């Protein structure tokens, strides 16, 4: 667990173990060497080690004669908006996303304000591995500061909803930012939407009140707080605020899959066009696209892959089932704030609670598991699985996915561990669990 987790779009590690100033120096150097001329936008989430790595990033950029637009504590989607506003060459978000507090990391943005695509990220990786060890260069020069980042991001979002209609409802909202970066813009946006806000963990201290990934188990105390209070809806963010989970007023955890589906349903009621999700996202989104006659496309797992497909197909909306809606009107990046605004707009327009919005969606249950397998065995095992399910539609876009009329299962090899992840979805929890178990047993027995 102390190894560096590195991919085409960034890296994460345990501070002082796998993630050190020297590693960050090499990685940022590799990133800058692959960028066109121009300034870089830099921000961080609320983690205590953020200032340390901010100083390292600043040192590398100033040594490379790059101007810096420093946002301070800001959400990941805010960085994407700022890159476009500043016409910057790229951006760096210092964050470990939903990993525990001992982690930190970097997310990289291109000059379009989106996370690096696979080709650009691969060039950075290759350069990183070729970069010799070096000492963090001395800082020189001072970055410029942008005080407009949160305001600009918020205004883009407000333009996507019927603002007077939402304001007139005076929704009571509990916002749990868990001491990450989301509280700053979150409270501003909800206030602009006319909401009465109870804010939990708004201060970006990095002292997480509960484990940072917004899952049902981790949000039990927040759900209990909502059920005891006078609240219309609860919104829960991960530390860098690109993911959103929803809790209804009775304290029922709707989860992250429903974030995308509720938003998509609302968008498709007003706009027509292609929709993109990744191949591990709930079938709810595909069913909604079919209902509204919208072309539907799947991408490989990963935000950059979703965005690439959205751009290629001219999608009006997309995202990932981990609570990450992507609205091109705001930016090609997962955005919890987009999720909050669209959910509230849907509630206001239709006079429905968030529970009612969720309950009218297609009903599925998802189950996830993993199986320990050495990488060399994965290819032959996938071939045997294909022979086992001859009546299923087979998709090898990312791993191996089998589709039936009422269920599907995805088998993907991990990029960082000797395991295979198995995700299934069916019309009942029992059926989803059974499908996962069947595939897991086949993988172990082969």
N, C-alpha and C positions, 0 to 999 in steps of 0.2 A: 503493500500500500504506500510505501515511501518512494516509489519510482515516479519519474517524471511522466505525466500524461501529455503527449504531444500529438497534434494533428495538423491538418492543413489550415485550420482556422484559428489556431492558438495553442496555448499550453497551460497546464495546471500542475501544481506540485505542492508538497508540504514545505513550508517556509523553513529554511535552515537545514533541510535534509536534501530533497531533490531540487527544490527551487531556491536558488541563490542569486545574489546580484550578478555574479559572473555569467550564469545561465541567461539571465534576462538581458545582460549586455550583448551577448552573442546573438540572441534571438532578435532583439530590436535592430542590431546592426545588419543582420541578414534581411530583415524586413525593409529597412530604409534603402539598402542597396538595390532593391527590386522595385522602387517607386519612381514615378516621374517627379520632376521638380515641384516644390511647393511646401507649404506648411503642414504640420501634423496636429490633429486634435487629440488631446490627452484627457482622460478622466479616470475615476476610480469609484468602486463601490465603498461601503462604509467600513471595510475590514481594517483592523488596527495596523496591519503591515502595509496598507496602501501607501502612506506617505513615503515609506522606505523605497518602494519600487517606483513610485512617481519620481523621486529624485534620481534614481538610476536611469529611468527612461529619459528624463530631461537632459541628463549628462550626455547620453549617447546622441540624442538629437541635436543638441547644441554643438557637440564636437563634430557632427556631420554638417554643420552650417544650415540646419533646418530651423525655421521659425516654429514656435509652439503656440497653439491656442489652448490654454488650460481651462478646463471646465470645473475643476474641483470634484466634489462628489456629484455624480450624475448617473442616471440609468443608461444601460447599454443602448436602447433605442434612441435616447437623446443624443448620444455620440453620432449615430448615423445621420440624424437631422442636421447636427452642427457641421459635419464634414461637408454636406452639400451647401449649407448656408455660407460657409467660409471658403467654399471652392478649394478645399484642402486636397493635398495629395493622398491623404489617408487618415486613419485614426487608430488609436490604441486605447482600449478599455482595460484597466487593471482590475481584474475580477476573477474569482474562481467559481462564478455562477452559483449553483446550489450545493457545492461541496462544503464540508465543515469549516469551522473558523481557522483551523491550523493550515488550511490551504490558501494559496493565492495563485494568480495566473494572469495571462494576457489574452485578449481577443483583438483580432486585427481587422481593420476595415480598409476597403479600397476607396478610390476617389468618387465612387458612386454612393458612398455611405452605406454599404452593405458588407457583411463579413466576406472574407476572401473566398473566391471560388476555388475549386479543386486544383486547377492549373496554376493559379497564382500562389496558392498555399504550398503546392509542391515545390515551386521554385524557391520559396523562402526556406522550406525544410532542407532542401539540398544545400543551399547557401549556409544555413545554420550548421550543418554537419561538417562543412568544409572550413568554417571560420575557426581559426586557432583560439586557444584560451587567451584571454586578455584581461587587463585590469580595468575596472570602471574608470572612464576618463573623468577628469576634473570638470566640474560645472563651470560654465561661463555664459554670460548673457542672462536675460530674464524673459520668461514667456509672457505673452500677452494674455489677458484674461477675458473671457466672454461671460457677461452677466445676462445675456439674452437667451442662452441655450434652452432653459426650461420654458421660458415664455414662448419662444418660437415653436418648440415642440408642442406645447399645449394648444397654441392657436391653430396649428395644422389639424389637430384632432378635433377641436371644437367646430371646425368647418365641415366635418363629415356628419354631423348630427343636427337635428332640429333643436337648436339651443333654447328658444323660448318654451317649447313644449316640455323639455326635460326640466328646465328651471321651475316651471309652474308646479311640478310635482313635489318639490322639496323632499326628495328621497332622504331617508335616514340610512347612512352607510357606515359600516365599520371597515376601516382600512388597516390591515395588518401588513406593515412593511418589514417587520422583524429586524429592525435596526440595520437594514440595508440601504440601498440608494433610492428606493422607490418613494419614500415619504415626502421628499421635497417637491417633486412634480405632482405626485399623487394628491396631496392635500390642496395644492393650487388648482389642479384640474377639477377636482370634485367641488371645490368652492365655486369655480366658474360655472359649473353645471347646476348650481343652486342647491347642493346637497348639504344636509346637516351631518357633519363628519365626526365620528368617534375614531380617533387615530391611535393605533397601538404600535409601538416600536417605530415611531417616526424618526427618532434621532439616529443618524447614520454612524453609530458607534462600532458596529461590527460585533457587538456583544449579543449574539442571537438568543432570543428568549426560548426558542425551540429549534430543533434541527431545521436547516435552511430549505430543504426541498419541500415544497408545499403539498404534501401527501395527506391522506385522511388520518393516518396514525400520528403524524407530526402536528396536526391542527386540531386535536381533540379539545385542548383548553380554549382555543379561539372559538371553536364551534359551540362550546358550552357557554361562553361569554355572550355570544350572539343570541342563543336560545333564551337566555335570561333577560336580555335587553329589549329595548324598543327599536329594533333595527329592521330595515326592509331587505338588506342584502349585505353579505360580507365578502370583501375582496382581499385575497391573500397573495402577496408577491414573493418571488425568490429574491436573493440579495441584489442582483443587478437589474431586476424588474423587467425582464423580457418575457416572463411567464406569469400567468394568472390562474389561480384556483378560486372557485366560487362556493360560498356557503349560503344556503337560503335562510330565511328569517326564523325557521324552526331549528336551526343548527344542523341541518342535513348537508353533508359534504357532497356537492355535485361533482367536484373534481375538475381536472384540467381538460379532459376530452370534451366536456360540455362547453367550455369557454369558446373553443373554436366553432363548435356546431351552432350554438346560440347566435354568435356573431354572424356566421355565414347565413343562417336562416334569415336574419334581419336584412343583411345586405342584398340577398337574392330577391327579397320582396320588393326591392326598389330598383335594382340594377340587373342587367343581363350580361353574361359573359363567362368565359372559362374560369374554372376553379382548380386549384392545385393543393394536394396534401401529400405527405410522404406515405410510404407503403406500410408504415406501422401505426397509422392513425385510424381511428374508429371509422367504420363504414357509414356512420351517421352522415358525414359530409358528402359521400358519394350518393347516398339515397336522396339527400336534399338537392344536390345538383340535378339528378335525374327528375325529381319532382318538378323543378322549375325549368327543365329543358336546357340546362347549362352544360356545356362540354366539361368533362371531368378528366383530370390527369393525375397520375401518381408519379412521385419522384423517389429517388433513393433517400434513405434517412439522412438527416442533416440539413440545417437551415440553408446553407449555401446551395444545396441541391434543389431545395424547394424554390428558392429565389431564381435560380437559373432556369428552371422549368416555367416559372411564372412569367419571366421576361420573354422566353421563347414562345409561349402560347398566348401572350397578351392577357394574362389572367387579371380579373378584377378583384380577386381575393384569394387568399391561401393561408397556409400555416402548418403547424405541427400539433399533434394531439397532446403535447406536453404543456398546453396552456399558452401557446405562442401564435396568436393571430398575426397575419401580415397583411396590411392594407396599403396598396401602392399609393393611395392618395396622401398618406403620411410618410411612408418610407418602406423600402424593401428589407424589413427587418422585423423579427418578432417583437411584439409590443404589448405589454400588460395594460398600458394606458388606453390604447385603442380598444382593448377588450372591455374595460370598465365603461368607456363612453358608449360603445355600441350596445352593451347589455342594458344600460340605463335608458338609452333611446328606445330600445325595443319595449322595455317595460312601460315607458311613458306613452308610446304610440298605441299600444294594444291594451293598456289598462290591465296588465297581467303581472303577477308576481314572478320572480325569477324561477321559482319552483314550477309554476304553470308553464313557463316558456320551455323549461327542460322536459317536462312530462309530455309535451306534445311532439317531441322529437322521436324518430325511430328508436326502438329499445334494443340495446345490445349489452352484453356483459363481456368484459375483457379480462384475460388472465395472462400472467407473465411468469416465466421460470427460466432457469439456466442449467446447462449441463456441462460438466467439466470434460473437455475433449482436447487432445493434442492437435495442433493446426494441420499436421500432415494427414490426419484421418478425415478431415472435414469434407474434402471433395468426393471421395468414394461414398461417404455416408449420404450425401445429398443425392447422389445417383440412385442409391437404394431406396431412399424415401420417395423419389419420383415414381419408381416402379410400384411402390406400395399403394399409391393413391392414383390409379389410372383414370378415375372419373373426375378428378379435380382439374380446374383450369390452373396452369402452372405459369408462374412469372419469376424470372431470374434477374429482375432489375437490381435487386439488392439482397443477396442471399437467395433464399428459395421461399416463394410464397405459393400456397395452395388455396384456391377459392372454390367454395360451393355456394349454392343458392342462399343458405342461411348462416354461413360461417366461413372463417378463413384462419389460416395459421401461417406465421412467418418464422423462418429459421435463419438466423444471421450469426455469423462468426464475429466475436468481439475483436476490435482492433488493438486492444490493450491487454487482454487476458486470454489464457488458453481455455476459453469457454464458448459455448454456443448459446445464444439467447433465443428463447422460444416465446412468441406472443400469439395468442389465439383470441378470437372474438366469435361469439355465437349469440343466439337469442335467449339463452339462459346461462346463469353462472355455472350450473352443473355441466352443461354441454361444453362451455369454454374450458373449464378445468379438465374435463375428460379428454378433450382434444390435445391440450398441452401435455397431459400425462401420457397419452398414447405416443406422441412424437418423442417425448423424453425417453420413454421405455425403448422405443425403436433405436434411438441414438445410442443408448447405453448397451444394447444387446448386439449391435452390428459389429 
